[in-house]
């Protein structure tokens, strides 16, 4: 009964988010609360689970608030304008080139194993370019999500660390066989970027007519023309928010903040808090200007931070009541014995949908041990089970509403969770299945 209530709770939330019927805050606060009541838990117990969930996400929420403020101020000051213009000049308005560049930039940004920092680095720089070229911003999210997820198969990333602890093996040894899978996965992502780039070009022509393509073609200007346009843009904005004379100071500040974020010397929220303080003092020394900049970006920052806190409540209640563990255990136990030898492959194929239903911790700490134990009884090795579940699941990491980094990405881009799931899920699920089949052929699984 507990697993049924938990499954119904999660499924209801996912459906509501996909259909966009209610605010994510309403879905992730009220639905789990009702589920916990139905499961027989009292308000006092639920309050304790809430505290446990909030403890898990509070650092992300704090980081989110000040990250949005920091990158918003950097955008106001014009930090990303030269980068965007340079990328435009290099791509020459080529939609396919921009799509491929998105995959490569996200792969490099994900090297630190943090999805949050990947989105923080890539979206503020790439989103204005997508808008300028009339490209779908959900394509940006899809390409970043797929590329970052494949690069997330590193020893210092969460999934391999969790798996290694469950199987009690060295995480580096666990990673080595996955290196070819990562390489193949990146090649497939580049191929997907090319395909979707062509499709996007066709969509722009159909939706905007020749004017849409002319907007991209207009970017195929000479460097001299681009430089003249930059000068016009600078002169237009110099008296308002842009600070072209401070661009190198702002660049050093942004690099320093990201370096602190990657190094882990101080908490990420504190790093961005410092960055916001310095950015305001340097670019807008007047108190009124500082207040205006905070007000300009506070709405989106606080709105998405409340969603992250609501997600913490959701995860805390489902984990504390035991619903997540019950879903993992009962879901496997009801499967027929005939599928036993192929259980690891079946779970691998369903890995991306599982990302919509289970948190990362529940998938690796609750579901993996049960699947591994049952599969081993049919002669399937523990590593084979682990690789099938990792490859099948990890590609969908940044589509799941249970991943805080996804809400960060949505906040940075101003997009909706439901539309992101509808746009990205089919492609990334298909990619995960293809990678799983390749892993079987090369002997990893």
Secondary structure by P-SEA (a helix, b strand, c coil): caaaaaaaaaaaaaaaaaaccccaaaaaccaaaaaaaaacccaaaaaaaaaaaaaacaaaaaaaaaaaaaaaaaaaaccaaaaaaaaaaaacccaaaaaaaaaaaaaaaaccccaaaaaaccccccaaaaaaacccaaaaaaaaaaaaaaacccccccaaaaaaaaaccccccccccaaaaaaaaaaaaaaaaaaaaaaaaaaaaaaccaaaaaaaaaacccaaaaaaaaaaaaaacccccccccaaaaaaaaaaaaaaaaaaccccaaaaaaaaaaaaaaaccccaaaaaaaaaacaaaaaaaaaaaaaaaaaaaaaaaaaaaaaaaaaaaaacccccccaaaaaaaaaaaaaaaccccccccccaaaaaaaaaaaacccaaaaaaaaaaacccccccccccaaaaaaaaaacccaaaaaaacaaaaaaaaaaaaaaaaaaccc
